[in-house]
Amino acid sequence: MTRLLWALSIAQFLAMQVWFNFSAVMPVVEGEWGLSSTQSGIIVAFFHIGYVAAVFFYSFLSDRYNPKYSFMYGALIAGLSGILFSLLAQGFWSALLLRFISGVGIAGIYVPGMKIVAQTSGDRARGAALGLFVGSLVVGSGFSLLVSGLFINLVGWKGVIFITSCSAILAALLIYFSKIPENIDIHSQRLNMALLKRVLTRKNLLVNISYTGHCWELYAMWAWIGPFMVYYFQTHDISNAISVGNSIGAFVVMIGGIASFVGGRMSDSFGRLKSIKLFIYISIACSLAIGWLTPASMWILLPIVFVYGFTIIADSPIYNTMITEISDPEITGIALGIQSVMGFSATIFSPMIFGILLDHFNWGIAFTTIGAMTVITPICIWMLRKKLMGDREGDIRKTNIL
């Protein structure tokens, strides 16, 4: 792995702590502000609305300018908005606005970073490289839950938000001093119908709809796994349930850092589609079951939760890798941007719908609904495999995808 890959991954780890730092303090904030689960879900959704609103803009810029600047300024925006959240947020509406701005900032990090990694990695190592990069997102996202679990009793929820937001400022500084190689493809092209037709092929759409189903399940689970574990330990009369629940939730998310690398490596060796099918079937099964296990012993629940955390993210870098392999190099940034817009559009709704279901029903109904709607992914993977098997283009990369 190159020094640049590690620099990008460390910077993303630092910046992504902003992603779930609100979820990390959600049970405390709900009590202090009198928020319902529906309102909390809406706040989470507005972060994703900010992300989706900005990600295509950043992706288009990354095909025209050095992606380093999108990454750097995005991390800076995310960090500053998080610091303002810790200092100024007073209730639902101020939280909504500041989390929206945080989403706009985070949008500048992931896709431009993926473009750099994809274009500086060899074909046979691309899955593993993107796996490491996605893994840094996962560990960074989950780390805010760990910070909450360890320090919320010492510094309060505002301190947790402040600490995790400052890490994004450090990410911006790290990227500022990093050198992006000259072989990154940068093209001065206009966004028009001809360009979109090159990106919106049937194969690309099938990959992206599969990714959308994956994101639907993933970000609902990530947003609510901390509160779910807090609820579980509260109902089992565990002392310091908030700290213990958030710590377990952090490890459930952070295990995905290993899973992303393993999933990317497996896809290099055994094929992209085969690896996706393995992980998506297991994660859907976990979604259907996990919410009904609140009465179960920890020795039953915890192994399932950790399997869930591993499999729900292991396929994530594979969708990103496939879109870079079936798209022309000069439109990689836009192709990744469209994939990200489609995938993260689902994340606007799934955490919010989860909160609404939780308010009106229970954890079992909420998780089961999320899992049931994820079946769109294996359906699209089956259609994509059929499409690729019928192609006669002779593209050697297709073999690795299958």
C-alpha positions in Angstrom: 0.0 0.0 0.0 1.4 3.4 -1.0 2.1 6.3 1.3 -0.6 8.4 -0.5 -3.2 5.7 0.1 -2.4 5.7 3.9 -2.5 9.5 4.0 -5.9 9.6 2.3 -7.2 6.8 4.6 -6.0 8.5 7.8 -7.5 11.8 6.7 -10.8 10.2 5.9 -10.7 8.4 9.3 -10.3 11.7 11.0 -13.0 13.5 9.0 -15.6 10.8 9.1 -15.9 11.0 12.9 -18.4 13.9 12.1 -20.7 11.4 10.3 -22.2 9.7 13.3 -21.3 12.0 16.2 -24.9 13.0 16.5 -26.1 9.4 16.6 -23.4 8.8 19.3 -25.1 11.3 21.6 -28.7 10.8 20.4 -30.1 9.2 23.5 -28.8 12.0 25.7 -29.9 14.8 23.3 -33.4 13.3 22.9 -33.8 13.5 26.7 -32.4 17.1 27.0 -34.3 18.6 24.1 -37.4 16.4 24.3 -37.0 15.0 20.8 -38.9 12.0 19.5 -37.3 9.2 17.5 -39.0 10.6 14.4 -37.3 14.0 15.0 -34.0 12.4 15.6 -34.4 10.4 12.4 -35.2 13.6 10.5 -32.0 15.2 11.8 -30.0 12.2 10.7 -31.7 12.4 7.3 -30.8 16.1 6.8 -27.1 15.2 7.1 -27.6 12.9 4.2 -29.7 15.5 2.3 -26.7 17.8 2.6 -24.4 15.1 1.4 -26.5 14.3 -1.7 -27.1 17.9 -2.5 -23.3 18.5 -2.7 -21.7 15.2 -3.8 -22.5 15.5 -7.5 -21.0 19.0 -7.5 -17.8 17.8 -5.9 -17.6 14.8 -8.2 -17.9 17.0 -11.3 -15.2 19.2 -9.9 -12.9 16.3 -9.3 -12.9 15.5 -13.0 -11.9 19.2 -13.8 -9.6 20.1 -10.9 -7.3 18.4 -8.5 -9.5 16.3 -6.1 -7.2 17.3 -3.3 -9.1 20.6 -2.9 -12.5 19.1 -2.7 -11.3 16.8 0.0 -9.5 19.5 2.0 -12.3 22.1 1.9 -15.0 19.4 2.5 -13.2 18.3 5.7 -12.8 21.9 6.8 -16.6 22.6 6.3 -17.5 19.4 8.2 -15.3 20.2 11.1 -16.3 23.9 11.5 -20.0 23.0 11.3 -19.6 20.3 13.9 -17.8 22.7 16.2 -20.6 25.2 15.8 -23.1 22.4 16.6 -21.4 21.8 19.9 -21.4 25.5 20.7 -24.7 26.8 19.3 -27.2 24.0 18.7 -30.3 24.5 21.0 -32.9 22.2 19.6 -34.5 20.5 16.5 -34.2 23.4 14.0 -30.6 24.5 14.7 -29.5 20.9 14.8 -31.2 20.3 11.4 -29.4 23.2 9.8 -25.9 22.5 11.2 -26.1 18.7 10.4 -27.1 19.7 6.8 -24.0 21.8 6.5 -21.9 18.9 7.9 -23.3 16.7 5.2 -22.3 19.2 2.5 -18.7 19.1 3.9 -18.5 15.3 4.1 -19.6 15.1 0.5 -16.3 16.6 -0.6 -14.2 13.7 0.9 -15.4 10.3 -0.1 -15.9 10.4 -3.9 -12.8 12.6 -4.7 -10.8 10.3 -2.5 -12.1 7.2 -4.3 -11.1 8.7 -7.6 -7.5 9.3 -6.4 -7.3 5.8 -5.0 -8.8 4.1 -8.1 -6.5 5.9 -10.5 -3.3 5.3 -8.5 -4.0 1.5 -8.0 -3.3 -1.4 -10.3 -6.2 -3.5 -11.7 -5.4 -6.5 -9.5 -5.0 -4.4 -6.3 -7.8 -1.9 -6.8 -10.4 -3.8 -4.8 -8.0 -4.1 -1.8 -7.0 -0.5 -2.1 -10.6 0.8 -2.2 -11.3 -1.7 0.6 -8.7 0.0 2.8 -10.1 3.5 1.9 -13.7 2.5 2.6 -12.5 0.8 5.8 -11.1 4.1 7.0 -14.6 5.6 6.5 -16.1 2.8 8.5 -13.6 3.0 11.4 -13.8 6.8 11.5 -17.6 6.8 11.5 -17.7 4.3 14.3 -15.0 6.0 16.3 -17.3 8.8 17.3 -19.5 6.2 19.0 -16.4 4.9 20.9 -15.5 8.5 21.9 -19.0 8.9 23.2 -18.9 5.6 25.1 -15.5 6.5 26.7 -15.9 10.3 27.4 -19.5 11.3 27.5 -19.7 11.1 31.3 -16.6 13.3 31.5 -17.2 15.9 28.8 -20.9 15.7 28.1 -22.5 15.4 24.7 -21.2 18.8 23.6 -17.7 17.7 24.4 -18.1 14.6 22.3 -19.3 16.6 19.3 -16.5 19.1 19.7 -13.7 16.5 20.0 -14.9 14.5 16.9 -15.4 17.7 14.9 -11.9 19.0 15.6 -10.5 15.8 14.1 -12.0 16.9 10.7 -9.9 20.1 10.9 -6.8 17.9 11.4 -7.9 15.9 8.3 -8.0 19.1 6.2 -4.5 20.0 7.4 -3.2 16.5 6.5 -4.6 16.7 3.0 -3.2 20.3 2.5 0.3 18.9 3.0 -0.2 15.8 0.9 1.0 15.6 -2.7 -1.4 14.2 -5.3 0.5 12.7 -8.3 0.2 14.2 -11.8 -1.3 11.0 -13.3 -4.7 11.8 -11.9 -7.0 12.2 -14.9 -8.4 15.8 -15.0 -10.6 16.8 -17.9 -12.3 20.1 -18.8 -15.6 18.7 -20.0 -19.1 20.0 -19.8 -22.0 18.2 -18.2 -24.4 17.4 -21.0 -26.7 14.6 -22.3 -23.9 13.0 -24.3 -21.8 12.7 -21.1 -24.6 11.4 -19.0 -25.4 8.7 -21.6 -21.8 7.5 -21.2 -22.4 7.2 -17.5 -26.0 6.0 -17.4 -25.5 2.7 -19.2 -27.6 -0.4 -18.2 -24.6 -2.0 -16.5 -23.8 1.2 -14.5 -27.5 1.5 -13.5 -27.7 -2.1 -12.3 -24.5 -1.6 -10.2 -25.8 1.7 -8.8 -29.3 0.4 -7.9 -27.6 -2.5 -6.2 -25.5 0.0 -4.3 -28.6 2.0 -3.4 -30.2 -1.1 -1.8 -26.9 -1.7 0.1 -26.8 1.9 1.4 -30.5 1.8 2.4 -29.7 -1.0 4.8 -26.3 0.1 5.9 -27.0 3.7 6.9 -30.2 2.8 8.7 -28.3 0.2 10.7 -25.3 2.5 11.4 -27.5 5.4 12.5 -29.5 3.3 15.0 -27.2 0.6 16.2 -25.8 2.7 19.0 -29.3 3.7 20.3 -30.4 0.1 19.8 -27.6 -1.2 22.0 -28.2 1.5 24.6 -31.9 0.4 24.7 -30.9 -3.3 24.9 -28.6 -2.7 27.9 -31.2 -0.4 29.6 -33.8 -3.1 29.4 -31.3 -5.7 30.8 -30.6 -3.3 33.8 -26.9 -2.8 32.9 -25.3 0.1 34.7 -23.9 2.9 32.5 -26.1 1.6 29.7 -25.3 4.6 27.5 -21.6 4.2 27.7 -21.7 0.4 27.3 -24.2 0.5 24.5 -22.3 3.2 22.5 -19.0 1.3 23.0 -20.5 -1.9 21.7 -22.2 0.0 18.8 -18.8 1.6 18.0 -17.1 -1.8 17.7 -20.0 -3.1 15.6 -19.5 -0.3 13.2 -15.7 -0.3 13.4 -15.3 -4.0 12.7 -16.4 -2.9 9.2 -13.0 -1.4 8.7 -11.6 -4.9 8.6 -14.6 -6.2 6.7 -14.2 -3.6 3.9 -10.6 -4.6 3.3 -11.5 -8.3 3.4 -14.4 -7.8 1.1 -12.3 -5.8 -1.4 -9.5 -8.5 -1.3 -12.0 -11.3 -1.7 -13.5 -9.6 -4.8 -10.0 -9.3 -6.3 -9.6 -13.1 -5.9 -13.1 -14.6 -6.3 -14.9 -12.0 -8.4 -17.0 -8.9 -7.6 -20.5 -10.4 -7.9 -19.8 -13.6 -6.1 -18.5 -11.7 -3.1 -21.4 -9.3 -3.0 -23.9 -12.1 -3.0 -22.2 -13.8 -0.1 -22.3 -10.7 2.1 -25.7 -9.2 1.1 -27.6 -12.5 1.9 -26.1 -12.7 5.4 -26.7 -9.0 6.2 -30.3 -9.1 5.1 -30.9 -12.2 7.3 -29.4 -10.3 10.2 -31.7 -7.3 9.5 -34.7 -9.5 9.5 -33.8 -11.0 12.9 -31.9 -8.6 15.0 -34.7 -6.3 16.2 -36.7 -9.2 17.6 -33.8 -10.4 19.9 -34.0 -7.7 22.6 -35.2 -10.3 25.2 -32.3 -12.6 24.3 -29.1 -13.2 26.3 -26.0 -11.2 25.4 -24.3 -14.4 24.4 -26.9 -14.8 21.7 -27.3 -11.2 20.6 -23.7 -10.0 20.5 -22.3 -12.6 18.1 -25.2 -11.9 15.7 -24.7 -8.1 16.0 -21.0 -8.4 15.2 -21.7 -10.7 12.2 -24.2 -8.1 11.1 -21.6 -5.3 11.5 -19.1 -7.3 9.4 -21.3 -8.4 6.5 -23.3 -5.2 6.1 -20.3 -3.2 5.0 -17.9 -5.9 3.5 -19.5 -5.5 0.0 -19.4 -1.7 0.0 -16.0 -1.2 -1.8 -16.9 -3.8 -4.4 -19.7 -1.6 -5.9 -17.3 1.4 -6.0 -14.6 -0.8 -7.6 -17.0 -2.1 -10.3 -18.1 1.3 -11.3 -14.5 2.4 -11.9 -13.8 -0.7 -14.0 -16.8 -0.4 -16.3 -16.5 3.4 -16.8 -14.1 5.3 -19.0 -11.2 6.9 -17.0 -12.1 10.4 -18.0 -15.6 10.1 -16.4 -14.6 8.2 -13.3 -15.4 11.1 -11.0 -18.8 11.7 -12.5 -19.6 8.0 -12.5 -18.7 7.7 -8.9 -20.7 10.8 -8.1 -23.8 9.5 -9.7 -23.4 6.2 -7.9 -23.0 8.1 -4.6 -26.0 10.4 -5.3 -28.2 7.3 -6.0 -26.9 5.4 -3.0 -27.0 8.2 -0.5 -30.4 9.3 -1.7 -31.7 6.2 0.0 -29.9 7.1 3.2 -32.0 10.3 3.4 -35.1 8.1 4.0 -34.0 4.9 5.7 -32.9 6.4 9.0 -35.9 8.6 9.1 -38.3 5.8 8.3 -36.6 3.7 10.9 -37.3 6.4 13.5 -41.0 6.6 12.5 -41.4 2.9 12.7 -39.7 2.8 16.0 -42.1 5.5 17.4 -45.2 3.6 16.2 -44.1 0.0 16.5 -40.8 -1.5 17.9 -37.2 -2.4 17.0 -38.3 -5.7 15.3 -40.6 -4.0 12.8 -38.0 -1.2 12.1 -35.1 -3.5 11.4 -37.3 -6.0 9.5 -38.7 -3.3 7.2 -35.2 -2.1 6.4 -34.0 -5.6 5.6 -37.0 -6.6 3.5 -36.5 -3.6 1.2 -32.8 -4.4 0.7 -33.8 -7.4 -1.5 -33.5 -5.1 -4.5 -29.8 -5.6 -4.3 -29.6 -9.4 -4.9 -32.2 -9.0 -7.7 -30.1 -6.4 -9.5 -26.9 -8.4 -9.0 -28.6 -11.4 -10.7 -29.7 -9.2 -13.6 -26.2 -7.7 -13.9 -24.6 -11.1 -14.0 -27.0 -12.2 -16.7 -26.2 -9.0 -18.7 -22.4 -9.5 -18.4 -22.6 -13.1 -19.3 -24.4 -12.1 -22.5 -21.9 -9.4 -23.5 -19.5 -10.1 -26.2 -17.3 -7.1 -25.8 -14.3 -9.3 -24.7 -13.3 -6.8 -21.9 -10.8 -8.8 -19.7 -11.9 -6.9 -16.6 -15.4 -8.5 -16.9 -13.8 -11.8 -15.8 -12.9 -10.3 -12.4 -16.3 -8.8 -12.0 -18.0 -12.1 -12.5 
